[in-house]
Amino acid sequence: MEGFAKFMASPAGIAIFAVVAFAVLVLILALNYRFFAKALLDFLFGVIFVIVLSPLFAVCAVIVKRRAGRVLDEEWVVGKGGKPVKVHVFAPFEREGRPGYISRSALMYLPLLFGVLCGRLSIVGPVPLSLADGTLLSEEFEPRFAVRPGIISPAANAYAVRPSYEEMFAADCEYEKRRSLFFDIRAFVAVALRTVRGEKGKFLELGRGGYGAELLADGKITGQQLADAKSLGEQSLGDFMRSSNRVG
């Protein structure tokens, strides 16, 4: 026993103990990922990302304020359970007749991290859809709303290039069934590597263009149907606000 105690006090013993403790911690998080670990890790990493990226936030905020006259725009998207949730992005602006770099890049969505801190979004999860786009989804894709929307799409694990909306929705539904700690780690690493390499997939911008706009451009819906979807989205937001403000 004395020899074992001396070994554990040695650098090798401490290293082994640290490795075993880390492995046990990872195992506990993985086994409880669907229950509480995902929300806990989302918050912790959200705090880390906000702190690390705070200089970038500050620079972007100053530029956007000068160009757009305001820093943030609020958006209502379809959250977990199909309920509307409010998130923020940097206000769009134009420069020399075209969207500014921040407005046409993933930098525009950096404020979504505050949605993670508020528990409305996840780091990894189905791309947030506008309320209007949410009304256009077919029933087969509704399982994607069983989890919180995220900044990084699970489709990053399934496709090497940017998928279509339908392919992305199918990946979202599969994610609802298979989500795990290691799945999310793979998705995060995949997007990080592709972003660093400058690949054209732009998975951080995946699904941001608007599902309804794409359906209209492809001739799959009419302008009236898109207008009806926007009206339904506004109605769902109104119903949600009224129910939230109801007393008793």
Secondary structure, DSSP 8 states (H G I E B T S, - for coil): -HHHHHHHHSHHHHHHHHHHHHHHHHHHHHHTIIIIIHHHHHHHHHHHHHHHTHHHHHHHHHHHHHHHSSSEEEEEEE-GGG-EEEEEEE---EETTEE-TTTTSGGGGTTHHHHHHTTS-EEESS---BHHHHHT--GGGGGGGGS--EEE-GGGGT-SS---HHHHHHHHHHHHHH--HHHHHHHHHHHHHHHHHT-TT-GGGTT-S-HHHHHHHTTSS-HHHHHHHHHHHHHHHHHHHHHHH---
